[in-house]
Amino acid sequence: MGREIDESWIEDAVERYRRIEALQAEFEEAARDLTVTVHSPDGLVELVVTATGAITDVRITGAFGGRTSAELSQSIQAAVTAAADAAKWAREKLHIEMFASYRPLREV
């Protein structure tokens, strides 16, 4: 005994897939354009990072004031770590905003 194919269900599923695919492309573009600025805890280093994780700008904003290269390295490392966290946060926030209306196909 053969199964009947529900053509409208298939068309709806294909349309939903296309909308999600288009929204995913918009999400990736928005993530490239969304930037977050972070600072090292001591305020010496400022980084601008996109939601994709790309660091787009690095600034030394404080005075060196006799700091050693090790201290400068620690400031840079702290800022890079903060940038990675900020990029993840921005990407998650953007995802929630853009995909909030899409529920899973199956509620688990």
DRENTINU-90288 format. One record per atom (N, C-alpha, C): atom name; x, y, z negated. Coordinates in Angstrom, 2 decimals, decimal comma, padded with zeros to 5 digits. Each point is the difference from the previous one (the first is absolute). Example, Ala and Ser with C-alpha at 12.3 -4.5 7.8 and 13.67 -1.06 7.14 Angstrom:
BEGIN
+-------+---------+---------+---------+
: atomo :      c1 :      c2 :      c3 :
+-------+---------+---------+---------+
:     N :  013,19 : -005,69 : -007,80 :
:    CA : -000,89 :  001,19 :  000,00 :
:     C :  000,90 :  001,20 :  000,00 :
:     N : -000,35 :  001,05 :  000,72 :
:    CA :  000,82 :  001,19 : -000,06 :
:     C : -000,77 :  001,09 : -000,73 :
+-------+---------+---------+---------+
END
This chain:
BEGIN
+-------+---------+---------+---------+
: atomo :      c1 :      c2 :      c3 :
+-------+---------+---------+---------+
:     N :  000,83 : -001,17 :  000,00 :
:    CA : -000,83 :  001,17 :  000,00 :
:     C :  000,89 :  001,24 :  000,00 :
:     N : -000,20 :  000,87 :  000,96 :
:    CA :  000,83 :  001,19 :  000,14 :
:     C : -000,44 :  001,13 : -000,92 :
:     N :  000,92 :  000,87 : -000,29 :
:    CA : -000,29 :  001,18 : -000,82 :
:     C : -000,46 :  001,13 :  000,89 :
:     N : -000,92 :  000,80 : -000,52 :
:    CA : -000,40 :  001,19 :  000,72 :
:     C :  000,95 :  001,14 : -000,36 :
:     N :  000,34 :  000,78 :  000,97 :
:    CA :  000,91 :  001,11 : -000,22 :
:     C : -000,82 :  001,26 : -000,20 :
:     N :  000,27 :  000,69 : -001,08 :
:    CA : -000,69 :  001,25 : -000,31 :
:     C :  000,79 :  001,12 :  000,66 :
:     N : -000,43 :  000,38 :  001,19 :
:    CA :  000,72 :  001,00 :  000,79 :
:     C :  000,09 :  001,35 : -000,72 :
:     N : -001,08 :  000,41 : -000,67 :
:    CA :  000,04 :  001,30 : -000,66 :
:     C :  000,98 : -000,01 : -001,17 :
:     N :  000,11 : -001,13 : -000,69 :
:    CA :  000,97 : -000,10 : -001,11 :
:     C :  001,42 :  000,13 :  000,55 :
:     N :  000,25 : -000,64 :  001,11 :
:    CA :  001,33 :  000,06 :  000,63 :
:     C :  000,30 :  001,43 :  000,45 :
:     N : -000,97 :  000,65 :  000,63 :
:    CA :  000,20 :  001,38 :  000,44 :
:     C :  000,25 :  000,93 : -001,19 :
:     N : -000,74 : -000,20 : -001,08 :
:    CA :  000,21 :  000,81 : -001,21 :
:     C :  001,40 : -000,23 : -000,58 :
:     N :  000,42 : -001,25 : -000,02 :
:    CA :  001,33 : -000,32 : -000,53 :
:     C :  001,10 :  000,62 :  000,84 :
:     N : -000,14 : -000,06 :  001,31 :
:    CA :  000,99 :  000,59 :  000,90 :
:     C :  000,03 :  001,51 : -000,17 :
:     N : -001,17 :  000,63 : -000,12 :
:    CA : -000,05 :  001,45 : -000,20 :
:     C :  000,63 :  000,39 : -001,33 :
:     N : -000,29 : -000,76 : -001,04 :
:    CA :  000,60 :  000,27 : -001,31 :
:     C :  001,52 : -000,11 :  000,09 :
:     N :  000,50 : -001,02 :  000,67 :
:    CA :  001,44 : -000,17 :  000,17 :
:     C :  000,61 :  001,20 :  000,72 :
:     N : -000,66 :  000,46 :  001,05 :
:    CA :  000,52 :  001,15 :  000,76 :
:     C :  000,02 :  001,27 : -000,86 :
:     N : -001,04 :  000,21 : -000,80 :
:    CA : -000,04 :  001,18 : -000,87 :
:     C :  001,12 : -000,07 : -001,04 :
:     N :  000,19 : -001,17 : -000,57 :
:    CA :  001,06 : -000,16 : -001,01 :
:     C :  001,37 :  000,19 :  000,64 :
:     N :  000,19 : -000,54 :  001,19 :
:    CA :  001,27 :  000,16 :  000,70 :
:     C :  000,28 :  001,48 :  000,30 :
:     N : -001,02 :  000,74 :  000,43 :
:    CA :  000,17 :  001,44 :  000,27 :
:     C :  000,29 :  000,75 : -001,29 :
:     N : -000,69 : -000,37 : -001,07 :
:    CA :  000,22 :  000,64 : -001,29 :
:     C :  001,39 : -000,30 : -000,53 :
:     N :  000,49 : -001,20 :  000,24 :
:    CA :  001,35 : -000,37 : -000,42 :
:     C :  001,04 :  000,85 :  000,73 :
:     N : -000,22 :  000,25 :  001,28 :
:    CA :  000,92 :  000,86 :  000,75 :
:     C : -000,05 :  001,43 : -000,55 :
:     N : -001,19 :  000,50 : -000,33 :
:    CA : -000,12 :  001,33 : -000,61 :
:     C :  000,71 :  000,03 : -001,35 :
:     N : -000,13 : -001,08 : -000,76 :
:    CA :  000,65 : -000,09 : -001,31 :
:     C :  001,51 :  000,09 :  000,14 :
:     N :  000,57 : -000,73 :  000,94 :
:    CA :  001,45 :  000,02 :  000,20 :
:     C :  000,48 :  001,40 :  000,40 :
:     N : -000,76 :  000,67 :  000,85 :
:    CA :  000,38 :  001,36 :  000,40 :
:     C : -000,11 :  000,95 : -001,19 :
:     N : -001,08 : -000,12 : -000,77 :
:    CA : -000,18 :  000,85 : -001,17 :
:     C :  001,11 : -000,25 : -001,03 :
:     N :  000,41 : -001,25 : -000,16 :
:    CA :  001,07 : -000,34 : -000,95 :
:     C :  001,32 :  000,63 :  000,42 :
:     N :  000,25 :  000,10 :  001,30 :
:    CA :  001,22 :  000,66 :  000,48 :
:     C : -000,03 :  001,49 : -000,27 :
:     N : -001,21 :  000,58 :  000,02 :
:    CA : -000,14 :  001,45 : -000,17 :
:     C : -000,14 :  000,43 : -001,46 :
:     N : -000,40 : -000,91 : -000,87 :
:    CA : -000,21 :  000,33 : -001,40 :
:     C :  001,34 :  000,01 : -000,74 :
:     N :  000,32 :  001,13 : -000,63 :
:    CA :  001,28 :  000,09 : -000,72 :
:     C : -000,24 :  000,29 : -001,47 :
:     N :  000,96 : -000,44 : -000,80 :
:    CA : -000,01 :  000,22 : -001,44 :
:     C :  001,40 :  000,51 : -000,36 :
:     N :  000,07 :  000,98 : -000,88 :
:    CA :  001,28 :  000,54 : -000,47 :
:     C :  000,23 : -000,48 : -001,42 :
:     N :  001,20 : -000,52 : -000,24 :
:    CA :  000,37 : -000,49 : -001,34 :
:     C :  001,34 :  000,61 : -000,40 :
:     N :  000,24 : -000,01 : -001,30 :
:    CA :  001,25 :  000,54 : -000,55 :
:     C :  000,64 : -001,04 : -000,91 :
:     N :  001,30 :  000,10 : -000,13 :
:    CA :  000,69 : -000,79 : -001,00 :
:     C : -000,41 :  000,53 : -001,37 :
:     N :  000,09 : -000,81 : -001,05 :
:    CA : -000,40 :  000,46 : -001,34 :
:     C :  000,72 :  001,27 : -000,46 :
:     N :  001,23 :  000,17 :  000,44 :
:    CA :  000,75 :  001,20 : -000,42 :
:     C : -000,23 :  001,20 :  000,91 :
:     N : -000,85 : -000,18 :  001,04 :
:    CA : -000,32 :  001,10 :  000,90 :
:     C :  001,07 :  000,35 :  001,01 :
:     N :  001,07 : -000,76 :  000,05 :
:    CA :  001,10 :  000,31 :  000,90 :
:     C : -000,30 : -000,36 :  001,45 :
:     N : -000,72 : -001,10 :  000,21 :
:    CA : -000,23 : -000,52 :  001,36 :
:     C : -001,50 :  000,01 :  000,30 :
:     N : -000,33 :  000,46 :  001,20 :
:    CA : -001,39 :  000,00 :  000,47 :
:     C : -000,04 : -000,78 :  001,31 :
:     N : -000,96 : -000,90 :  000,12 :
:    CA : -000,17 : -000,78 :  001,23 :
:     C : -001,42 :  000,16 :  000,50 :
:     N : -000,15 :  000,01 :  001,31 :
:    CA : -001,31 : -000,05 :  000,64 :
:     C : -000,08 : -001,36 :  000,69 :
:     N : -001,08 : -000,73 : -000,29 :
:    CA : -000,16 : -001,35 :  000,53 :
:     C : -001,39 : -000,13 :  000,60 :
:     N : -000,11 : -000,75 :  001,10 :
:    CA : -001,31 : -000,26 :  000,59 :
:     C : -000,62 : -001,21 : -000,68 :
:     N : -001,28 : -000,21 :  000,25 :
:    CA : -000,68 : -001,17 : -000,56 :
:     C :  000,53 : -001,30 :  000,61 :
:     N :  000,73 :  000,09 :  001,09 :
:    CA :  000,62 : -001,19 :  000,58 :
:     C :  001,32 : -000,34 : -000,68 :
:     N :  000,48 :  000,93 : -000,85 :
:    CA :  001,25 : -000,23 : -000,71 :
:     C :  001,21 :  000,68 :  000,61 :
:     N : -000,21 :  000,72 :  001,08 :
:    CA :  001,12 :  000,69 :  000,65 :
:     C :  000,33 :  001,29 : -000,76 :
:     N :  001,25 :  000,15 : -000,39 :
:    CA :  000,45 :  001,23 : -000,65 :
:     C :  000,29 :  001,00 :  001,11 :
:     N : -000,72 :  001,12 : -000,04 :
:    CA :  000,12 :  000,98 :  001,09 :
:     C :  000,82 :  001,23 : -000,38 :
:     N :  000,26 :  000,19 : -001,30 :
:    CA :  000,80 :  001,14 : -000,41 :
:     C :  000,64 : -000,29 : -001,36 :
:     N :  001,21 :  000,48 : -000,16 :
:    CA :  000,75 : -000,12 : -001,26 :
:     C :  000,55 :  001,37 : -000,32 :
:     N : -000,29 :  000,46 : -001,22 :
:    CA :  000,51 :  001,31 : -000,41 :
:     C :  000,65 : -000,12 : -001,37 :
:     N :  001,08 :  000,69 : -000,16 :
:    CA :  000,61 :  000,17 : -001,32 :
:     C : -000,58 :  001,32 : -000,52 :
:     N : -000,81 : -000,08 : -001,04 :
:    CA : -000,73 :  001,19 : -000,46 :
:     C :  000,55 :  000,59 : -001,28 :
:     N :  000,82 : -000,76 : -000,71 :
:    CA :  000,56 :  000,50 : -001,24 :
:     C :  001,47 :  000,32 :  000,16 :
:     N :  000,56 :  000,55 : -001,04 :
:    CA :  001,43 :  000,32 :  000,01 :
:     C :  000,79 : -001,23 : -000,41 :
:     N :  001,14 : -000,17 :  000,63 :
:    CA :  000,85 : -001,13 : -000,35 :
:     C :  000,54 :  000,14 : -001,42 :
:     N :  000,32 :  001,19 : -000,40 :
:    CA :  000,39 :  000,30 : -001,37 :
:     C :  000,96 : -000,98 : -000,64 :
:     N :  001,06 : -000,35 :  000,68 :
:    CA :  001,00 : -000,89 : -000,57 :
:     C : -000,41 : -001,46 : -000,04 :
:     N : -001,02 : -000,39 :  000,75 :
:    CA : -000,41 : -001,41 :  000,02 :
:     C :  001,02 : -000,83 :  000,76 :
:     N :  000,14 : -001,21 : -000,42 :
:    CA :  000,91 : -000,91 :  000,68 :
:     C : -000,70 : -000,61 :  001,21 :
:     N :  000,78 : -000,63 :  000,84 :
:    CA : -000,59 : -000,67 :  001,15 :
:     C : -000,92 : -001,14 : -000,46 :
:     N :  000,33 : -000,64 : -001,11 :
:    CA : -000,86 : -001,06 : -000,54 :
:     C : -001,35 :  000,57 : -000,43 :
:     N :  000,00 :  001,17 : -000,61 :
:    CA : -001,25 :  000,63 : -000,42 :
:     C : -000,84 :  000,42 :  001,21 :
:     N :  000,66 :  000,52 :  001,02 :
:    CA : -000,69 :  000,35 :  001,24 :
:     C : -000,60 : -001,25 :  000,64 :
:     N :  000,77 : -001,08 :  000,02 :
:    CA : -000,49 : -001,27 :  000,55 :
:     C : -001,23 : -000,48 : -000,75 :
:     N :  000,01 :  000,12 : -001,33 :
:    CA : -001,16 : -000,41 : -000,80 :
:     C : -001,22 :  000,84 :  000,33 :
:     N :  000,19 :  001,29 :  000,20 :
:    CA : -001,11 :  000,88 :  000,36 :
:     C : -000,58 : -000,40 :  001,35 :
:     N :  000,87 : -000,28 :  000,94 :
:    CA : -000,46 : -000,42 :  001,34 :
:     C : -000,75 : -001,32 : -000,10 :
:     N :  000,56 : -000,96 : -000,73 :
:    CA : -000,65 : -001,30 : -000,15 :
:     C : -001,37 :  000,14 : -000,64 :
:     N : -000,11 :  000,83 : -001,03 :
:    CA : -001,29 :  000,21 : -000,67 :
:     C : -001,01 :  000,62 :  000,96 :
:     N :  000,44 :  000,95 :  000,81 :
:    CA : -000,91 :  000,63 :  000,96 :
:     C : -000,44 : -000,98 :  001,08 :
:     N :  000,91 : -000,85 :  000,47 :
:    CA : -000,35 : -001,00 :  001,01 :
:     C : -001,00 : -001,01 : -000,57 :
:     N :  000,21 : -000,42 : -001,23 :
:    CA : -000,94 : -000,91 : -000,64 :
:     C : -001,37 :  000,65 : -000,14 :
:     N : -000,03 :  001,26 : -000,42 :
:    CA : -001,26 :  000,74 : -000,11 :
:     C : -000,67 :  000,14 :  001,37 :
:     N :  000,81 :  000,20 :  001,04 :
:    CA : -000,54 :  000,14 :  001,36 :
:     C : -000,66 : -001,30 :  000,45 :
:     N :  000,63 : -001,13 : -000,29 :
:    CA : -000,58 : -001,30 :  000,37 :
:     C : -001,33 : -000,21 : -000,71 :
:     N : -000,05 :  000,33 : -001,28 :
:    CA : -001,24 : -000,13 : -000,77 :
:     C : -001,08 :  000,94 :  000,54 :
:     N :  000,40 :  001,23 :  000,33 :
:    CA : -000,95 :  000,98 :  000,52 :
:     C : -000,54 : -000,42 :  001,36 :
:     N :  000,84 : -000,56 :  000,85 :
:    CA : -000,44 : -000,46 :  001,31 :
:     C : -001,03 : -001,12 : -000,15 :
:     N :  000,27 : -000,92 : -000,90 :
:    CA : -000,94 : -001,11 : -000,24 :
:     C : -001,33 :  000,55 : -000,51 :
:     N :  000,06 :  000,92 : -000,95 :
:    CA : -001,21 :  000,61 : -000,55 :
:     C : -000,80 :  000,70 :  001,10 :
:     N :  000,68 :  000,80 :  000,83 :
:    CA : -000,67 :  000,74 :  001,06 :
:     C : -000,65 : -000,93 :  001,01 :
:     N :  000,71 : -001,07 :  000,34 :
:    CA : -000,54 : -000,97 :  000,97 :
:     C : -001,23 : -000,69 : -000,56 :
:     N :  000,04 : -000,39 : -001,28 :
:    CA : -001,15 : -000,66 : -000,62 :
:     C : -001,19 :  000,95 : -000,08 :
:     N :  000,25 :  001,25 : -000,37 :
:    CA : -001,07 :  000,99 : -000,10 :
:     C : -000,62 :  000,25 :  001,38 :
:     N :  000,82 :  000,14 :  001,01 :
:    CA : -000,49 :  000,21 :  001,36 :
:     C : -000,82 : -001,20 :  000,46 :
:     N :  000,47 : -001,20 : -000,30 :
:    CA : -000,71 : -001,22 :  000,40 :
:     C : -001,39 : -000,05 : -000,65 :
:     N : -000,06 :  000,32 : -001,28 :
:    CA : -001,29 :  000,00 : -000,70 :
:     C : -000,95 :  001,02 :  000,64 :
:     N :  000,52 :  001,18 :  000,29 :
:    CA : -000,84 :  001,04 :  000,61 :
:     C : -000,50 : -000,40 :  001,38 :
:     N :  000,87 : -000,58 :  000,81 :
:    CA : -000,38 : -000,29 :  001,38 :
:     C : -000,82 : -001,27 :  000,15 :
:     N :  000,21 : -000,98 : -000,88 :
:    CA : -000,68 : -001,29 :  000,15 :
:     C : -001,07 : -000,24 : -001,06 :
:     N : -000,38 :  001,03 : -000,74 :
:    CA : -000,96 : -000,17 : -001,08 :
:     C : -001,34 : -000,56 :  000,49 :
:     N : -000,41 :  000,36 :  001,19 :
:    CA : -001,31 : -000,45 :  000,48 :
:     C :  000,01 : -001,42 :  000,55 :
:     N :  001,16 : -000,60 :  000,11 :
:    CA :  000,08 : -001,37 :  000,51 :
:     C :  000,11 : -000,98 : -001,14 :
:     N : -001,01 : -000,80 : -000,13 :
:    CA :  000,04 : -001,06 : -001,01 :
:     C :  000,49 : -001,27 :  000,68 :
:     N :  000,49 : -000,92 : -000,75 :
:    CA :  000,43 : -001,27 :  000,59 :
:     C : -001,16 : -000,71 :  000,69 :
:     N :  000,28 : -000,83 :  000,99 :
:    CA : -001,06 : -000,74 :  000,67 :
:     C : -000,73 : -000,90 : -000,98 :
:     N :  000,75 : -000,57 : -000,92 :
:    CA : -000,58 : -000,86 : -001,04 :
:     C :  000,32 :  000,59 : -001,34 :
:     N : -000,98 :  000,11 : -000,84 :
:    CA :  000,26 :  000,42 : -001,39 :
:     C :  000,51 : -001,23 : -000,73 :
:     N :  001,13 :  000,12 : -000,66 :
:    CA :  000,62 : -001,13 : -000,69 :
:     C : -000,43 : -000,03 : -001,45 :
+-------+---------+---------+---------+
END
